[in-house]
Amino acid sequence: MTQATTPVELEGKDLPAYCPNPAMPLWSSHPRVFLDFAKNQEAKCPYCGTTYRLKPGTVVGHH
């Protein structure tokens, strides 16, 4: 699988976020993994290396 070069930007409405995301083609599928943004505004998929970034001002809610 190839690593995305530009981070995927997410908003609060996109949370909880997971990879592969709905926009990814079916051929690039891997097991679904939920992304953790609790420590910073970025998360990286351990399977394909896609980087996800929260848009500035996005607040991560706590359960």
MARLUMVEX-206230 format. One record per atom (N, C-alpha, C): residue in three letters; x negated, y negated, z. Coordinates in nm, 4 decimals. Each point is the difference from the previous one (the first is absolute). Example, Ala and Ser with C-alpha at 12.3 -4.5 7.8 and 13.67 -1.06 7.14 Angstrom:
BEGIN
res Ala, c1 -1.3190, c2 0.5690, c3 0.7800
res Ala, c1 0.0890, c2 -0.1190, c3 0.0000
res Ala, c1 -0.0900, c2 -0.1200, c3 0.0000
res Ser, c1 0.0350, c2 -0.1050, c3 -0.0720
res Ser, c1 -0.0820, c2 -0.1190, c3 0.0060
res Ser, c1 0.0770, c2 -0.1090, c3 0.0730
This chain:
BEGIN
res Met, c1 -0.0832, c2 0.1185, c3 0.0000
res Met, c1 0.0832, c2 -0.1185, c3 0.0000
res Met, c1 -0.0871, c2 -0.1241, c3 0.0000
res Thr, c1 0.0544, c2 -0.1044, c3 -0.0546
res Thr, c1 -0.0771, c2 -0.1226, c3 -0.0071
res Thr, c1 0.0421, c2 -0.0970, c3 0.1080
res Gln, c1 -0.0915, c2 -0.0770, c3 0.0436
res Gln, c1 0.0237, c2 -0.0987, c3 0.1049
res Gln, c1 0.0476, c2 -0.1300, c3 -0.0620
res Ala, c1 0.1026, c2 -0.0578, c3 0.0600
res Ala, c1 0.0500, c2 -0.1282, c3 -0.0499
res Ala, c1 -0.1049, c2 -0.1075, c3 0.0252
res Thr, c1 -0.0163, c2 -0.0900, c3 -0.0977
res Thr, c1 -0.1003, c2 -0.1049, c3 0.0156
res Thr, c1 0.0554, c2 -0.1214, c3 0.0734
res Thr, c1 0.1277, c2 -0.0283, c3 -0.0174
res Thr, c1 0.0607, c2 -0.1138, c3 0.0702
res Thr, c1 0.0907, c2 0.0538, c3 0.1094
res Pro, c1 -0.0084, c2 -0.0587, c3 0.1184
res Pro, c1 0.0869, c2 0.0469, c3 0.1090
res Pro, c1 0.1480, c2 -0.0197, c3 -0.0333
res Val, c1 0.0811, c2 0.0905, c3 0.0469
res Val, c1 0.1442, c2 -0.0116, c3 -0.0144
res Val, c1 0.0469, c2 -0.0898, c3 0.1139
res Glu, c1 0.0653, c2 -0.1118, c3 -0.0331
res Glu, c1 0.0468, c2 -0.0925, c3 0.1027
res Glu, c1 0.1419, c2 0.0358, c3 0.0416
res Leu, c1 0.0212, c2 0.0034, c3 0.1316
res Leu, c1 0.1291, c2 0.0377, c3 0.0552
res Leu, c1 0.0576, c2 -0.1113, c3 0.0863
res Glu, c1 0.1324, c2 -0.0014, c3 0.0121
res Glu, c1 0.0704, c2 -0.0935, c3 0.0869
res Glu, c1 0.0661, c2 0.0799, c3 0.1115
res Gly, c1 0.0582, c2 -0.0700, c3 0.0946
res Gly, c1 0.0657, c2 0.0655, c3 0.1113
res Gly, c1 0.1092, c2 0.0968, c3 -0.0427
res Lys, c1 0.0713, c2 -0.0319, c3 -0.1090
res Lys, c1 0.1069, c2 0.0868, c3 -0.0487
res Lys, c1 -0.0533, c2 0.1333, c3 -0.0532
res Asp, c1 -0.1301, c2 0.0074, c3 -0.0297
res Asp, c1 -0.0610, c2 0.1219, c3 -0.0533
res Asp, c1 -0.0434, c2 0.0969, c3 0.1099
res Leu, c1 0.0115, c2 -0.0426, c3 0.1253
res Leu, c1 -0.0449, c2 0.0823, c3 0.1117
res Leu, c1 0.1139, c2 0.0873, c3 0.0513
res Pro, c1 -0.0245, c2 0.1209, c3 0.0443
res Pro, c1 -0.1296, c2 0.0646, c3 0.0068
res Pro, c1 -0.0492, c2 0.0370, c3 -0.1401
res Ala, c1 -0.1274, c2 -0.0189, c3 -0.0226
res Ala, c1 -0.0601, c2 0.0239, c3 -0.1312
res Ala, c1 -0.0620, c2 0.1389, c3 -0.0047
res Tyr, c1 0.0000, c2 0.0559, c3 -0.1198
res Tyr, c1 -0.0599, c2 0.1317, c3 -0.0186
res Tyr, c1 -0.0618, c2 0.0087, c3 -0.1390
res Cys, c1 -0.0877, c2 0.0965, c3 -0.0152
res Cys, c1 -0.0648, c2 0.0275, c3 -0.1273
res Cys, c1 0.0207, c2 0.1484, c3 -0.0292
res Pro, c1 0.0298, c2 0.0395, c3 -0.1205
res Pro, c1 0.0127, c2 -0.0823, c3 -0.1189
res Pro, c1 0.1249, c2 -0.0863, c3 0.0070
res Asn, c1 -0.0136, c2 -0.1231, c3 -0.0495
res Asn, c1 0.1126, c2 -0.0926, c3 0.0041
res Asn, c1 0.0938, c2 0.0271, c3 -0.1178
res Pro, c1 0.1234, c2 -0.0481, c3 0.0051
res Pro, c1 0.0986, c2 0.0274, c3 -0.1049
res Pro, c1 -0.0420, c2 -0.0439, c3 -0.1401
res Ala, c1 -0.0919, c2 -0.0946, c3 -0.0114
res Ala, c1 -0.0421, c2 -0.0477, c3 -0.1322
res Ala, c1 -0.1059, c2 0.0891, c3 -0.0649
res Met, c1 -0.0566, c2 0.0928, c3 0.0755
res Met, c1 -0.1061, c2 0.0859, c3 -0.0550
res Met, c1 0.0602, c2 0.1090, c3 -0.0890
res Pro, c1 -0.0705, c2 0.0347, c3 -0.1081
res Pro, c1 0.0505, c2 0.1043, c3 -0.0892
res Pro, c1 -0.0001, c2 0.1363, c3 0.0698
res Leu, c1 0.0925, c2 0.0852, c3 -0.0399
res Leu, c1 0.0147, c2 0.1314, c3 0.0612
res Leu, c1 -0.1277, c2 0.0836, c3 -0.0081
res Trp, c1 -0.0767, c2 -0.0130, c3 -0.1083
res Trp, c1 -0.1202, c2 0.0816, c3 -0.0157
res Trp, c1 -0.1058, c2 -0.0309, c3 0.1050
res Ser, c1 0.0061, c2 -0.1168, c3 0.0620
res Ser, c1 -0.1023, c2 -0.0367, c3 0.0976
res Ser, c1 0.0450, c2 0.0284, c3 0.1436
res Ser, c1 0.1010, c2 0.0833, c3 0.0148
res Ser, c1 0.0551, c2 0.0283, c3 0.1327
res Ser, c1 -0.0962, c2 0.0788, c3 0.0876
res His, c1 0.0119, c2 -0.0227, c3 0.1279
res His, c1 -0.0711, c2 0.0746, c3 0.1035
res His, c1 0.0940, c2 0.0032, c3 0.1193
res Pro, c1 -0.0307, c2 0.0730, c3 0.1058
res Pro, c1 0.0902, c2 0.0003, c3 0.1155
res Pro, c1 0.0247, c2 -0.1420, c3 0.0517
res Arg, c1 0.1228, c2 -0.0270, c3 0.0418
res Arg, c1 0.0356, c2 -0.1332, c3 0.0511
res Arg, c1 -0.0712, c2 -0.0249, c3 0.1321
res Val, c1 -0.0616, c2 -0.1168, c3 0.0078
res Val, c1 -0.0665, c2 -0.0417, c3 0.1232
res Val, c1 0.0473, c2 -0.1410, c3 0.0333
res Phe, c1 0.0441, c2 -0.0186, c3 0.1256
res Phe, c1 0.0441, c2 -0.1320, c3 0.0435
res Phe, c1 -0.1219, c2 -0.0825, c3 0.0402
res Leu, c1 0.0033, c2 -0.1274, c3 -0.0325
res Leu, c1 -0.1150, c2 -0.0882, c3 0.0199
res Leu, c1 0.0125, c2 -0.0778, c3 0.1297
res Asp, c1 -0.1105, c2 -0.0148, c3 0.0708
res Asp, c1 -0.0023, c2 -0.0674, c3 0.1289
res Asp, c1 -0.0616, c2 -0.1389, c3 -0.0145
res Phe, c1 0.0824, c2 -0.1027, c3 0.0224
res Phe, c1 -0.0455, c2 -0.1378, c3 -0.0074
res Phe, c1 -0.0123, c2 -0.0627, c3 0.1385
res Ala, c1 0.0083, c2 0.0789, c3 0.1054
res Ala, c1 0.0013, c2 -0.0529, c3 0.1367
res Ala, c1 -0.1299, c2 -0.0721, c3 0.0366
res Lys, c1 -0.1140, c2 0.0442, c3 -0.0513
res Lys, c1 -0.1290, c2 -0.0589, c3 0.0386
res Lys, c1 -0.0373, c2 -0.1212, c3 -0.0843
res Asn, c1 0.0349, c2 0.0026, c3 -0.1267
res Asn, c1 -0.0315, c2 -0.1142, c3 -0.0860
res Asn, c1 0.1014, c2 -0.0081, c3 -0.1135
res Gln, c1 -0.0222, c2 -0.0858, c3 -0.0916
res Gln, c1 0.0945, c2 -0.0245, c3 -0.1088
res Gln, c1 -0.0248, c2 0.0887, c3 -0.1223
res Glu, c1 -0.0868, c2 0.1009, c3 0.0137
res Glu, c1 -0.0333, c2 0.0873, c3 -0.1112
res Glu, c1 0.0013, c2 0.1450, c3 0.0419
res Ala, c1 0.0343, c2 0.0874, c3 -0.0954
res Ala, c1 -0.0046, c2 0.1436, c3 0.0230
res Ala, c1 -0.0439, c2 0.0660, c3 -0.1296
res Lys, c1 -0.0667, c2 0.1132, c3 0.0115
res Lys, c1 -0.0504, c2 0.0711, c3 -0.1169
res Lys, c1 0.0500, c2 0.1438, c3 0.0032
res Cys, c1 0.0491, c2 0.0471, c3 -0.1134
res Cys, c1 0.0490, c2 0.1369, c3 -0.0096
res Cys, c1 -0.1176, c2 0.0967, c3 0.0081
res Pro, c1 0.0070, c2 0.0987, c3 0.0905
res Pro, c1 -0.1101, c2 0.0953, c3 0.0114
res Pro, c1 -0.0074, c2 0.0978, c3 -0.1169
res Tyr, c1 0.1068, c2 0.0122, c3 -0.0782
res Tyr, c1 0.0001, c2 0.0929, c3 -0.1136
res Tyr, c1 -0.0550, c2 -0.0624, c3 -0.1276
res Cys, c1 0.0554, c2 -0.1158, c3 -0.0393
res Cys, c1 -0.0376, c2 -0.0563, c3 -0.1305
res Cys, c1 -0.0828, c2 -0.1278, c3 0.0099
res Gly, c1 -0.0123, c2 -0.0554, c3 0.1215
res Gly, c1 -0.0825, c2 -0.1188, c3 0.0172
res Gly, c1 0.0684, c2 -0.1306, c3 -0.0334
res Thr, c1 0.1293, c2 0.0037, c3 -0.0318
res Thr, c1 0.0718, c2 -0.1236, c3 -0.0291
res Thr, c1 0.0023, c2 -0.0873, c3 0.1251
res Thr, c1 -0.0312, c2 -0.1275, c3 -0.0170
res Thr, c1 0.0015, c2 -0.0940, c3 0.1110
res Thr, c1 0.1315, c2 -0.0761, c3 -0.0012
res Tyr, c1 0.0602, c2 -0.0107, c3 0.1164
res Tyr, c1 0.1246, c2 -0.0741, c3 0.0187
res Tyr, c1 -0.0292, c2 -0.1158, c3 0.0925
res Arg, c1 0.0562, c2 -0.1166, c3 -0.0322
res Arg, c1 -0.0243, c2 -0.1202, c3 0.0793
res Arg, c1 0.1342, c2 -0.0684, c3 0.0258
res Leu, c1 0.0180, c2 -0.0469, c3 0.1232
res Leu, c1 0.1202, c2 -0.0756, c3 0.0323
res Leu, c1 -0.0161, c2 -0.1430, c3 -0.0482
res Lys, c1 0.1045, c2 -0.0550, c3 -0.0563
res Lys, c1 -0.0022, c2 -0.1388, c3 -0.0448
res Lys, c1 -0.0169, c2 -0.0893, c3 0.1218
res Pro, c1 -0.0677, c2 -0.1131, c3 -0.0149
res Pro, c1 -0.0181, c2 -0.0919, c3 0.1129
res Pro, c1 0.1326, c2 -0.0358, c3 0.0668
res Gly, c1 0.0007, c2 0.0038, c3 0.1320
res Gly, c1 0.1186, c2 -0.0336, c3 0.0768
res Gly, c1 0.0906, c2 0.1176, c3 0.0298
res Thr, c1 -0.0301, c2 0.1175, c3 -0.0569
res Thr, c1 0.0823, c2 0.1183, c3 0.0267
res Thr, c1 -0.0256, c2 0.0484, c3 0.1423
res Val, c1 0.1087, c2 0.0238, c3 0.0722
res Val, c1 -0.0109, c2 0.0467, c3 0.1375
res Val, c1 0.0348, c2 0.1481, c3 0.0037
res Val, c1 -0.0883, c2 0.0788, c3 0.0621
res Val, c1 0.0231, c2 0.1431, c3 0.0151
res Val, c1 0.0806, c2 0.0197, c3 0.1275
res Gly, c1 0.1194, c2 0.0587, c3 -0.0147
res Gly, c1 0.0853, c2 0.0238, c3 0.1154
res Gly, c1 -0.0454, c2 0.1208, c3 0.0781
res His, c1 0.0348, c2 0.0028, c3 0.1274
res His, c1 -0.0331, c2 0.1131, c3 0.0851
res His, c1 0.1285, c2 0.0738, c3 0.0324
res His, c1 -0.0087, c2 0.1315, c3 0.0132
res His, c1 0.1184, c2 0.0822, c3 0.0287
res His, c1 0.0250, c2 0.0044, c3 0.1478
